[in-house]
Amino acid sequence: MALKDSSPEKWVYKEHTRIKHNILMNYLSPWMVKLGKYYRHIIFVDGFAGRGEYFDENGKLLAVGSPIKALQVANSLLEKAKEKNRPPYFDNFTCICLEKDTDNYKNLKEVLSREYEKLKFKNSLDYILKNDEFALAAEDIIRKIKYELAPSFFFIDPFGFSGVPFKLIKEILSLPRTEVFFNLMTRDINRFLNLESNRENLRSLYSNMKWKDICSALYGQERDVALKNLFIENLYSEGKSKYVSSFRMCMNERYQTLYYLIHATNHFDGFKIMKDIMFKQSSFGNYEYSGPYDAKRKGQISLFDLSGADYVDTNRLEKILIDRYKNKYVKWEQILKDIYKDTEYIETHIRKAVNNLIKKGLAFVEKNTENKKVGKIGPGDMVKFL
């Protein structure tokens, strides 16, 4: 029997939840700064906001929920701006929280009210809390965002996979300057696949029947990957997203996929920032939390004073660059866009690979006169691959 959304077991603060929150909050900060330059009101929507607090197995408070964390991030940015004696990064940040479970809603309401009073910049921060289902309340939120022309970030983090029709995600992604951060619960898809009611939820989630062939033909991790890839394919083809990144989250107790975090945006800067964050959150730069193996891997990295980047094979990347750009002049920004989108590599690896090719006489750089950083490839620089 499935646990209620308010069951205490669901609100133990596990490592995969901590990492999920780290990825989200590390992204929200630069997102607010970037969008706040041009649009003074920005909106964060937490579609499955949950409770206001997380505990350990013994009932000790460990963390507050994602809506409160988002407000705290916004508040800290305004504090930082004041300390630097500069204009605030934005005029107003609104956190819209939806939670359908009545017990969770009551707890979130109490904790939000308490924690909000601790914020120093309440005049620039507000929240809207609704005891409602995401799919039912989203239409009103979409209308509000359209009316205000505000940039928005939707965090869609359900328990399970019901209540998130893809047609709604598609409508959200049609909003200008809007991004989605989605939790695809592949473990639950596999667990409840044979229930007819859940098959209807899958039809709604994927908006087509390709999932059925995947579930019939594949098993285990191979099926998980295929279900994730199908969802990403739909974000590109139907959601019209230009850039999508993903992060695999395993169970704490065993090396088995629990869910995938999937980020969709139409802006390369956002895609790059999110991919960098996801890489740094994974022990070996493999874009995953590896459950019981993760602590061991992090211990090894700490022991030898290495980062995940040190384990990446840039020899392969050098070959990719030569095969792709041989005898071509390519702008540095274009190289970043191509390699970020088509491979697992990030800027650290790309710089290392290009510099290695320069040392080997297989590439050289023509500097942009406006790029003052001597010896460092930057915006406007052209790389000639030989």
TORPA-969273 format. One record per residue (C-alpha): chain; z, x, y; residue number from 1; residue in one letter. Coordinates in steps of 0.25 Angstrom, whole numbers, plus 2048, in hexadecimal, padded with zeros to 3 digits. Example, Ala and Ser with C-alpha at 12.3 -4.5 7.8 and 13.67 -1.06 7.14 Angstrom:
2
ATOM   chaine     z     x     y   num   residu
ATOM        A   81F   831   7EE     1        a
ATOM        A   81D   837   7FC     2        s
//
This chain:
386
ATOM   chaine     z     x     y   num   residu
ATOM        A   800   800   800     1        m
ATOM        A   7FC   806   80E     2        a
ATOM        A   807   809   817     3        l
ATOM        A   809   802   824     4        k
ATOM        A   804   809   831     5        d
ATOM        A   813   809   836     6        s
ATOM        A   819   80F   829     7        s
ATOM        A   821   81B   82B     8        p
ATOM        A   819   823   821     9        e
ATOM        A   80D   822   82A    10        k
ATOM        A   815   828   836    11        w
ATOM        A   81A   835   830    12        v
ATOM        A   814   840   839    13        y
ATOM        A   80B   848   82F    14        k
ATOM        A   804   855   832    15        e
ATOM        A   7F6   84E   832    16        h
ATOM        A   7FB   844   83D    17        t
ATOM        A   800   850   845    18        r
ATOM        A   7F3   857   844    19        i
ATOM        A   7EB   84A   847    20        k
ATOM        A   7F4   849   854    21        h
ATOM        A   7F2   857   858    22        n
ATOM        A   7E3   856   857    23        i
ATOM        A   7E3   849   85F    24        l
ATOM        A   7EC   84E   86A    25        m
ATOM        A   7E6   85C   86B    26        n
ATOM        A   7D9   854   86D    27        y
ATOM        A   7DE   84A   877    28        l
ATOM        A   7E3   854   881    29        s
ATOM        A   7D5   85A   884    30        p
ATOM        A   7CE   84D   883    31        w
ATOM        A   7D7   847   88E    32        m
ATOM        A   7D5   853   897    33        v
ATOM        A   7C6   853   894    34        k
ATOM        A   7C4   844   897    35        l
ATOM        A   7CE   843   8A2    36        g
ATOM        A   7C6   84C   8AB    37        k
ATOM        A   7BB   841   8AC    38        y
ATOM        A   7C2   834   8A8    39        y
ATOM        A   7D0   832   8AD    40        r
ATOM        A   7D5   828   8A3    41        h
ATOM        A   7D4   82B   895    42        i
ATOM        A   7D8   823   889    43        i
ATOM        A   7DE   826   87B    44        f
ATOM        A   7DD   81B   870    45        v
ATOM        A   7E6   81C   864    46        d
ATOM        A   7E1   812   85B    47        g
ATOM        A   7EB   813   850    48        f
ATOM        A   7F7   818   858    49        a
ATOM        A   802   816   84E    50        g
ATOM        A   810   818   850    51        r
ATOM        A   816   820   85C    52        g
ATOM        A   81D   82A   853    53        e
ATOM        A   81C   833   847    54        y
ATOM        A   828   838   83E    55        f
ATOM        A   82A   841   833    56        d
ATOM        A   82F   83D   825    57        e
ATOM        A   83D   83D   829    58        n
ATOM        A   83B   834   835    59        g
ATOM        A   83B   83F   840    60        k
ATOM        A   832   83D   84C    61        l
ATOM        A   826   847   84C    62        l
ATOM        A   81C   842   855    63        a
ATOM        A   817   836   85E    64        v
ATOM        A   80A   82E   85B    65        g
ATOM        A   7FC   832   860    66        s
ATOM        A   7FC   828   86C    67        p
ATOM        A   809   82F   872    68        i
ATOM        A   803   83D   86F    69        k
ATOM        A   7F7   839   877    70        a
ATOM        A   7FF   834   883    71        l
ATOM        A   807   841   882    72        q
ATOM        A   7FA   84A   882    73        v
ATOM        A   7F5   842   88E    74        a
ATOM        A   803   844   895    75        n
ATOM        A   803   853   892    76        s
ATOM        A   7F5   855   898    77        l
ATOM        A   7FA   84E   8A5    78        l
ATOM        A   806   857   8A5    79        e
ATOM        A   7FD   863   8A3    80        k
ATOM        A   7F4   85F   8AF    81        a
ATOM        A   800   85E   8B8    82        k
ATOM        A   806   86B   8B4    83        e
ATOM        A   7F8   871   8B7    84        k
ATOM        A   7F8   86A   8C5    85        n
ATOM        A   7EB   864   8C1    86        r
ATOM        A   7E6   856   8C1    87        p
ATOM        A   7E9   84E   8B5    88        p
ATOM        A   7DF   84E   8A9    89        y
ATOM        A   7DE   83F   8AA    90        f
ATOM        A   7E3   833   8B2    91        d
ATOM        A   7E7   82A   8A6    92        n
ATOM        A   7E8   82B   897    93        f
ATOM        A   7EA   81E   88F    94        t
ATOM        A   7EE   81E   881    95        c
ATOM        A   7EA   811   87A    96        i
ATOM        A   7F2   80F   86D    97        c
ATOM        A   7EF   805   862    98        l
ATOM        A   7F8   802   856    99        e
ATOM        A   7F7   7F6   84D   100        k
ATOM        A   804   7F8   845   101        d
ATOM        A   80F   7F1   84C   102        t
ATOM        A   81A   7FA   848   103        d
ATOM        A   812   806   84C   104        n
ATOM        A   80E   800   859   105        y
ATOM        A   81D   7FD   85C   106        k
ATOM        A   821   80B   859   107        n
ATOM        A   815   811   861   108        l
ATOM        A   818   808   86D   109        k
ATOM        A   827   80D   86D   110        e
ATOM        A   823   81B   86C   111        v
ATOM        A   818   81B   876   112        l
ATOM        A   821   814   880   113        s
ATOM        A   82B   81F   87E   114        r
ATOM        A   822   82B   87E   115        e
ATOM        A   81A   826   88A   116        y
ATOM        A   826   826   893   117        e
ATOM        A   827   835   890   118        k
ATOM        A   81A   838   896   119        l
ATOM        A   819   83E   8A4   120        k
ATOM        A   80C   838   8A8   121        f
ATOM        A   80D   82A   8A5   122        k
ATOM        A   805   825   8B1   123        n
ATOM        A   7F9   82C   8AB   124        s
ATOM        A   7FC   828   89C   125        l
ATOM        A   7FC   81A   896   126        d
ATOM        A   7FB   814   888   127        y
ATOM        A   7F7   806   883   128        i
ATOM        A   7FD   802   876   129        l
ATOM        A   7F8   7F7   86D   130        k
ATOM        A   7FD   7F1   860   131        n
ATOM        A   7EE   7EF   85B   132        d
ATOM        A   7E4   7F3   851   133        e
ATOM        A   7DA   7FE   856   134        f
ATOM        A   7CE   7F6   852   135        a
ATOM        A   7D3   7EA   859   136        l
ATOM        A   7D7   7F1   866   137        a
ATOM        A   7CC   7FB   867   138        a
ATOM        A   7C2   7F2   86E   139        e
ATOM        A   7CB   7EF   87A   140        d
ATOM        A   7CE   7FE   87B   141        i
ATOM        A   7BF   801   87A   142        i
ATOM        A   7BD   7F7   886   143        r
ATOM        A   7C8   7FE   88E   144        k
ATOM        A   7C2   80B   88C   145        i
ATOM        A   7B4   806   890   146        k
ATOM        A   7B9   800   89C   147        y
ATOM        A   7C1   80C   8A1   148        e
ATOM        A   7B7   816   89D   149        l
ATOM        A   7C2   81F   898   150        a
ATOM        A   7C0   82A   88D   151        p
ATOM        A   7C8   826   881   152        s
ATOM        A   7CD   82D   874   153        f
ATOM        A   7CF   824   868   154        f
ATOM        A   7D9   829   85D   155        f
ATOM        A   7D6   820   851   156        i
ATOM        A   7E1   823   846   157        d
ATOM        A   7E3   818   83C   158        p
ATOM        A   7EB   817   830   159        f
ATOM        A   7E0   815   826   160        g
ATOM        A   7D1   811   82A   161        f
ATOM        A   7D2   803   82D   162        s
ATOM        A   7D1   7FD   83B   163        g
ATOM        A   7C7   807   841   164        v
ATOM        A   7B9   801   840   165        p
ATOM        A   7AE   80C   843   166        f
ATOM        A   7A7   802   84C   167        k
ATOM        A   7B3   803   855   168        l
ATOM        A   7B3   812   854   169        i
ATOM        A   7A5   812   858   170        k
ATOM        A   7A8   809   864   171        e
ATOM        A   7B3   812   869   172        i
ATOM        A   7AA   81E   868   173        l
ATOM        A   79F   817   870   174        s
ATOM        A   7A9   818   87C   175        l
ATOM        A   7A6   823   886   176        p
ATOM        A   7AF   82F   885   177        r
ATOM        A   7B7   82A   879   178        t
ATOM        A   7BB   832   86D   179        e
ATOM        A   7C1   82D   85F   180        v
ATOM        A   7CB   835   856   181        f
ATOM        A   7CB   82E   849   182        f
ATOM        A   7D4   82F   83C   183        n
ATOM        A   7CB   82C   830   184        l
ATOM        A   7D5   829   825   185        m
ATOM        A   7CC   82E   819   186        t
ATOM        A   7D9   82E   80F   187        r
ATOM        A   7DB   81F   812   188        d
ATOM        A   7CC   81C   810   189        i
ATOM        A   7CD   822   802   190        n
ATOM        A   7DA   81C   7FF   191        r
ATOM        A   7D6   80E   802   192        f
ATOM        A   7C7   80E   7FF   193        l
ATOM        A   7C7   804   7F4   194        n
ATOM        A   7CE   7F9   7FC   195        l
ATOM        A   7C3   7EF   801   196        e
ATOM        A   7CA   7ED   80E   197        s
ATOM        A   7CA   7FC   811   198        n
ATOM        A   7BB   7FC   80E   199        r
ATOM        A   7B9   7F3   819   200        e
ATOM        A   7C1   7FC   822   201        n
ATOM        A   7B8   808   81E   202        l
ATOM        A   7AB   800   821   203        r
ATOM        A   7B1   7FD   82F   204        s
ATOM        A   7B5   80C   830   205        l
ATOM        A   7A8   812   82D   206        y
ATOM        A   79F   807   831   207        s
ATOM        A   796   80A   825   208        n
ATOM        A   796   80A   816   209        m
ATOM        A   794   819   814   210        k
ATOM        A   7A3   81B   811   211        w
ATOM        A   7A1   813   805   212        k
ATOM        A   798   81D   7FF   213        d
ATOM        A   7A1   828   802   214        i
ATOM        A   7AD   822   7FC   215        c
ATOM        A   7A5   81F   7EF   216        s
ATOM        A   79F   82C   7EE   217        a
ATOM        A   7A9   836   7F3   218        l
ATOM        A   7B8   839   7F0   219        y
ATOM        A   7C4   841   7F6   220        g
ATOM        A   7C1   84A   801   221        q
ATOM        A   7B2   849   800   222        e
ATOM        A   7B4   83A   803   223        r
ATOM        A   7BD   83D   80F   224        d
ATOM        A   7B3   846   815   225        v
ATOM        A   7A8   83C   813   226        a
ATOM        A   7AF   831   819   227        l
ATOM        A   7B3   83A   825   228        k
ATOM        A   7A5   83E   827   229        n
ATOM        A   7A0   830   826   230        l
ATOM        A   7A9   82C   831   231        f
ATOM        A   7A4   837   83A   232        i
ATOM        A   796   834   837   233        e
ATOM        A   799   826   83C   234        n
ATOM        A   79F   82B   849   235        l
ATOM        A   792   833   84B   236        y
ATOM        A   788   829   847   237        s
ATOM        A   78F   81C   84C   238        e
ATOM        A   79A   820   855   239        g
ATOM        A   790   829   85C   240        k
ATOM        A   79A   835   85D   241        s
ATOM        A   794   842   860   242        k
ATOM        A   7A0   84A   85B   243        y
ATOM        A   7A9   848   84F   244        v
ATOM        A   7B4   851   84A   245        s
ATOM        A   7BE   84F   83E   246        s
ATOM        A   7CB   854   839   247        f
ATOM        A   7D0   852   82A   248        r
ATOM        A   7DE   84E   828   249        m
ATOM        A   7E5   850   81B   250        c
ATOM        A   7F2   84A   815   251        m
ATOM        A   7FE   852   818   252        n
ATOM        A   802   853   809   253        e
ATOM        A   7F4   856   803   254        r
ATOM        A   7E6   85B   806   255        y
ATOM        A   7DF   84E   807   256        q
ATOM        A   7D8   847   812   257        t
ATOM        A   7E1   83D   81A   258        l
ATOM        A   7D7   83A   825   259        y
ATOM        A   7CD   840   82F   260        y
ATOM        A   7CF   841   83E   261        l
ATOM        A   7C1   83F   844   262        i
ATOM        A   7BE   841   853   263        h
ATOM        A   7B1   83B   85A   264        a
ATOM        A   7AC   83E   868   265        t
ATOM        A   7A0   83F   86F   266        n
ATOM        A   7A4   84C   877   267        h
ATOM        A   7A3   85A   872   268        f
ATOM        A   7AF   85F   87A   269        d
ATOM        A   7B8   855   873   270        g
ATOM        A   7B2   858   865   271        f
ATOM        A   7B4   867   867   272        k
ATOM        A   7C2   865   86C   273        i
ATOM        A   7C5   85C   860   274        m
ATOM        A   7BF   865   856   275        k
ATOM        A   7C6   871   85B   276        d
ATOM        A   7D3   86A   85A   277        i
ATOM        A   7D0   865   84C   278        m
ATOM        A   7CD   873   848   279        f
ATOM        A   7DA   879   84E   280        k
ATOM        A   7E2   86E   847   281        q
ATOM        A   7DD   872   839   282        s
ATOM        A   7E3   87E   832   283        s
ATOM        A   7D7   885   82E   284        f
ATOM        A   7CD   87F   838   285        g
ATOM        A   7C8   875   82D   286        n
ATOM        A   7CA   868   836   287        y
ATOM        A   7D5   863   82D   288        e
ATOM        A   7E4   861   82A   289        y
ATOM        A   7E5   866   81C   290        s
ATOM        A   7F2   85F   818   291        g
ATOM        A   7FB   868   80F   292        p
ATOM        A   7F2   874   811   293        y
ATOM        A   7F3   874   820   294        d
ATOM        A   800   87A   822   295        a
ATOM        A   7FD   885   818   296        k
ATOM        A   7F0   888   820   297        r
ATOM        A   7F7   888   82D   298        k
ATOM        A   801   891   828   299        g
ATOM        A   7F7   89B   823   300        q
ATOM        A   7F0   89A   831   301        i
ATOM        A   7FD   89D   838   302        s
ATOM        A   801   8A8   82E   303        l
ATOM        A   7F4   8B0   831   304        f
ATOM        A   7F3   8AC   840   305        d
ATOM        A   7E5   8A5   83D   306        l
ATOM        A   7DF   899   843   307        s
ATOM        A   7D6   88F   83C   308        g
ATOM        A   7CA   896   843   309        a
ATOM        A   7CD   8A3   83D   310        d
ATOM        A   7C9   89D   82F   311        y
ATOM        A   7BB   897   834   312        v
ATOM        A   7AF   89E   82F   313        d
ATOM        A   7A7   8A1   83B   314        t
ATOM        A   79C   8A9   833   315        n
ATOM        A   797   89B   82F   316        r
ATOM        A   797   896   83D   317        l
ATOM        A   78F   8A3   841   318        e
ATOM        A   784   89F   837   319        k
ATOM        A   784   890   83C   320        i
ATOM        A   782   895   84B   321        l
ATOM        A   777   89F   847   322        i
ATOM        A   770   894   83E   323        d
ATOM        A   771   88A   849   324        r
ATOM        A   76E   891   855   325        y
ATOM        A   765   89E   851   326        k
ATOM        A   75C   8A2   85C   327        n
ATOM        A   762   898   866   328        k
ATOM        A   769   898   873   329        y
ATOM        A   775   88E   872   330        v
ATOM        A   77F   889   87C   331        k
ATOM        A   78D   88C   879   332        w
ATOM        A   791   87D   87A   333        e
ATOM        A   786   879   871   334        q
ATOM        A   78A   883   866   335        i
ATOM        A   798   87D   867   336        l
ATOM        A   793   86F   866   337        k
ATOM        A   78A   872   85A   338        d
ATOM        A   794   87A   852   339        i
ATOM        A   7A0   870   855   340        y
ATOM        A   798   864   851   341        k
ATOM        A   791   86A   844   342        d
ATOM        A   79C   873   83F   343        t
ATOM        A   7AB   875   83D   344        e
ATOM        A   7AC   881   847   345        y
ATOM        A   7B2   880   855   346        i
ATOM        A   7B0   889   861   347        e
ATOM        A   7B9   894   85C   348        t
ATOM        A   7B0   896   850   349        h
ATOM        A   7A3   894   858   350        i
ATOM        A   7A7   89F   862   351        r
ATOM        A   7AB   8A9   857   352        k
ATOM        A   79E   8A6   850   353        a
ATOM        A   795   8A8   85C   354        v
ATOM        A   79D   8B5   860   355        n
ATOM        A   79B   8BA   852   356        n
ATOM        A   78C   8B7   853   357        l
ATOM        A   78B   8BE   861   358        i
ATOM        A   792   8CB   85B   359        k
ATOM        A   788   8CB   850   360        k
ATOM        A   77C   8CA   859   361        g
ATOM        A   778   8BC   855   362        l
ATOM        A   77B   8B5   862   363        a
ATOM        A   77E   8B8   870   364        f
ATOM        A   783   8B0   87C   365        v
ATOM        A   77D   8AD   88A   366        e
ATOM        A   788   8AA   893   367        k
ATOM        A   788   89E   89D   368        n
ATOM        A   78A   8A4   8AB   369        t
ATOM        A   795   89A   8AD   370        e
ATOM        A   79D   89E   8A1   371        n
ATOM        A   7A6   8A8   8A6   372        k
ATOM        A   7AE   8AB   899   373        k
ATOM        A   7A9   8B9   896   374        v
ATOM        A   7A6   8BB   887   375        g
ATOM        A   7A9   8AC   883   376        k
ATOM        A   79E   8A3   880   377        i
ATOM        A   7A0   896   889   378        g
ATOM        A   799   88A   88F   379        p
ATOM        A   78A   88C   892   380        g
ATOM        A   789   899   88A   381        d
ATOM        A   77D   89B   882   382        m
ATOM        A   77D   8A1   874   383        v
ATOM        A   771   8A7   86E   384        k
ATOM        A   770   8A8   85F   385        f
ATOM        A   767   8B2   859   386        l
//
